[in-house]
Amino acid sequence: MATPQLGRNVIVEEDVKFGENVTVGHNVVIYAGTLIGDNVVIQDNAVIGKQPTRAKASILPESEKLPPAKIGSEVTIGTSAIIYANCDVGSNVFIADLATLRERVNIGAYTIIGRGVAVENDCTVGERCKLETNCYITAYSELGNYVFIAPCAVTTNDNYMGRSKERFDKFKGVTVRTGGRIGANATILPGKVVEEDGTVAAASVVTKDVQTQELVVGSPARKIKNVDSKQLLRNQ
């Protein structure tokens, strides 16, 4: 195992494995068993491999201790970012300050996770995505490759808004297929799908699926036209 460059007040628990040329800032906590690839930069106050904790009133079942986090090579992890156990981060990913990646999350190579972004549990994010400042990816969501999520966009997974036991087996996140784009402050309701190259305008509320290459606008969002051919992923 290579020897990392460690800042002050760093806690590295047992069985953490470092690749070559890893730099760790001050006050970082890396939990047991975490795997870290080559040429990784971990900035001050980051927490990696944290086991989830459950509120007493949570409807989620107690879970056993989860497997360690995995961080690929050439990854940058920003100041005060938190990466939970059983999170798998691909190579060349950039994770900005204050971002949170929950348990059972997979992040594809070359994806950018912006400042303050939250990716909740049981999500998959594809390769070369851009999740911009303060957007929220709800639990049980799936994003394809080359997905763009603008600042403060919100996805949801609970049509019952916290009421009735009926909702317990009906949580469903959102799906954004390859090349899908979500504008700033847009809201996507539970279970909705944005198909390939589908585009949601800023501040729209998506109450039904967005079809391939559609541009939807408004609240509720409605198609106004097809995405301009120059904007399609295949023409980039």
C-alpha positions in Angstrom: 0.0 0.0 0.0 1.3 3.5 -0.9 1.8 6.1 1.8 -0.5 9.2 1.4 0.4 12.7 2.2 -1.6 13.5 5.3 -2.6 16.9 6.8 -3.1 17.6 10.5 -5.7 15.9 12.7 -6.5 13.2 10.2 -8.2 10.0 11.3 -7.6 6.9 9.2 -9.2 3.7 10.5 -8.1 0.2 10.0 -7.7 -1.5 6.6 -7.9 1.7 4.6 -6.1 1.2 1.3 -4.5 4.1 -0.5 -3.2 4.2 -4.1 -0.2 6.1 -5.3 0.1 9.9 -4.8 -2.9 10.5 -2.5 -3.2 13.9 -0.7 -5.4 14.3 2.3 -6.2 17.6 3.9 -6.6 18.6 7.5 -9.3 17.1 9.8 -10.3 14.4 7.4 -12.0 11.2 8.7 -11.6 8.0 6.6 -13.5 5.0 7.9 -12.4 1.4 8.1 -11.9 -0.5 4.9 -12.2 2.4 2.5 -10.5 1.9 -0.9 -8.9 5.0 -2.5 -7.3 4.9 -5.9 -4.3 6.7 -7.4 -3.9 10.5 -7.6 -6.8 11.3 -5.3 -7.1 14.7 -3.6 -9.2 14.8 -0.4 -9.6 18.3 0.9 -10.1 19.6 4.5 -12.9 18.2 6.8 -14.1 15.6 4.3 -15.6 12.4 5.7 -15.4 9.2 3.7 -17.0 5.8 4.4 -19.4 7.0 7.1 -22.0 4.4 8.1 -25.6 5.7 7.9 -27.6 6.4 11.0 -31.3 5.9 11.4 -33.7 8.2 13.1 -35.9 6.5 15.7 -39.0 7.6 13.8 -37.7 6.5 10.4 -39.8 4.1 8.3 -36.6 2.5 6.9 -35.5 -0.8 8.4 -32.4 -1.1 10.5 -29.5 -2.2 8.2 -26.4 -4.2 9.0 -23.0 -2.6 8.7 -22.5 -1.7 5.1 -19.4 -2.4 2.9 -16.7 0.3 2.7 -16.7 3.2 0.3 -14.7 2.9 -2.9 -13.0 6.0 -4.5 -11.6 5.6 -8.0 -8.4 7.1 -9.3 -8.0 10.8 -10.2 -10.8 11.9 -8.0 -11.1 15.2 -6.2 -13.2 15.4 -3.0 -13.9 18.9 -1.8 -13.9 20.5 1.6 -16.5 19.1 4.0 -17.9 16.7 1.5 -19.4 13.5 3.0 -19.3 10.2 1.2 -21.1 7.3 2.9 -20.2 3.6 3.2 -21.2 1.5 0.2 -20.7 4.4 -2.2 -18.8 3.7 -5.3 -17.2 6.7 -7.0 -15.7 6.2 -10.5 -12.5 7.6 -11.8 -11.9 11.3 -12.7 -15.0 12.4 -10.7 -15.0 15.9 -9.2 -16.9 16.3 -5.9 -17.2 19.9 -4.8 -17.4 21.3 -1.3 -20.2 20.4 1.0 -21.6 17.7 -1.3 -23.2 14.5 0.2 -23.2 11.1 -1.4 -25.3 8.6 0.5 -25.1 4.8 0.9 -25.5 2.4 -2.1 -24.8 5.2 -4.6 -22.8 4.7 -7.8 -21.2 7.7 -9.5 -19.8 7.2 -13.1 -16.5 8.3 -14.4 -15.9 12.0 -15.3 -19.0 13.2 -13.5 -19.1 16.5 -11.7 -20.9 16.8 -8.4 -21.4 20.5 -7.6 -21.2 22.4 -4.4 -23.9 21.4 -1.8 -25.4 18.7 -4.1 -27.1 15.8 -2.2 -27.4 12.4 -3.9 -29.6 10.3 -1.6 -29.4 6.6 -1.0 -29.8 3.9 -3.7 -29.1 6.1 -6.7 -27.1 5.6 -9.8 -25.5 8.5 -11.6 -23.9 7.8 -15.0 -20.7 8.9 -16.7 -19.9 12.6 -17.6 -22.9 14.0 -15.8 -23.0 17.5 -14.4 -25.0 18.0 -11.2 -24.8 21.7 -10.4 -24.8 23.6 -7.1 -27.5 22.6 -4.6 -29.5 20.3 -6.8 -31.2 17.4 -5.0 -31.3 13.8 -6.3 -33.9 11.9 -4.3 -33.5 8.3 -3.2 -34.1 5.5 -5.7 -33.3 7.6 -8.7 -31.3 6.8 -11.9 -29.5 9.2 -14.1 -28.0 8.0 -17.4 -24.8 9.3 -19.0 -24.3 13.0 -20.0 -27.2 14.1 -17.8 -27.3 17.8 -16.8 -29.0 19.0 -13.6 -29.0 22.7 -13.1 -28.7 24.5 -9.7 -31.5 24.0 -7.2 -33.4 21.5 -9.3 -35.4 19.1 -7.0 -36.4 15.5 -7.6 -39.0 13.8 -5.4 -40.0 10.2 -4.5 -43.1 10.3 -2.2 -46.5 11.1 -3.6 -48.0 10.8 -0.2 -45.9 13.6 1.3 -45.2 11.7 4.5 -48.8 10.7 5.3 -50.3 7.1 5.6 -48.6 3.8 5.7 -49.8 3.1 2.2 -46.8 5.0 0.9 -44.2 2.6 2.5 -43.9 0.3 -0.6 -44.6 3.0 -3.2 -41.5 5.2 -3.0 -40.2 5.8 -6.5 -37.4 8.1 -7.6 -37.0 9.8 -10.9 -35.3 8.5 -14.1 -33.3 10.8 -16.4 -32.1 8.9 -19.5 -28.9 9.7 -21.3 -28.6 13.3 -22.4 -31.6 14.5 -20.4 -31.4 18.0 -19.0 -33.2 19.7 -16.1 -33.2 23.5 -15.7 -32.7 25.5 -12.6 -35.3 25.3 -9.9 -37.3 22.7 -11.8 -39.2 20.1 -9.8 -39.7 16.5 -11.0 -42.5 14.5 -9.3 -42.1 10.9 -8.1 -41.5 8.2 -10.6 -41.4 10.5 -13.6 -39.1 9.7 -16.5 -37.2 12.2 -18.7 -36.3 10.2 -21.8 -33.2 10.6 -24.0 -32.4 14.3 -24.7 -35.6 15.3 -23.0 -35.2 18.9 -21.6 -37.1 20.6 -18.8 -37.1 24.4 -18.7 -36.2 26.3 -15.6 -38.8 26.5 -12.8 -41.0 23.9 -14.5 -43.0 21.2 -12.6 -42.9 17.8 -14.3 -46.1 15.9 -13.6 -45.8 13.4 -16.4 -43.0 11.7 -18.4 -41.0 13.8 -20.8 -40.5 12.1 -24.1 -37.4 11.8 -26.2 -36.1 15.1 -27.4 -39.0 17.1 -26.0 -38.7 20.5 -24.5 -41.2 21.0 -21.8 -42.0 24.3 -20.0 -44.3 25.5 -17.2 -46.3 24.3 -14.2 -47.4 21.7 -15.0 -44.8 21.2 -17.7 -46.0 20.9 -21.3 -44.2 20.3 -24.5 -43.7 23.4 -26.5 -41.4 22.0 -29.2 -38.7 19.5 -29.9 -35.1 20.2 -28.8 -33.2 22.0 -31.5 -31.1 19.5 -33.4 -27.9 21.5 -32.6 -28.5 20.9 -28.9 -28.9 17.1 -29.2 -26.2 15.0 -27.6 -25.2 13.3 -30.8 -24.4 16.7 -32.4 -22.1 17.9 -29.6 
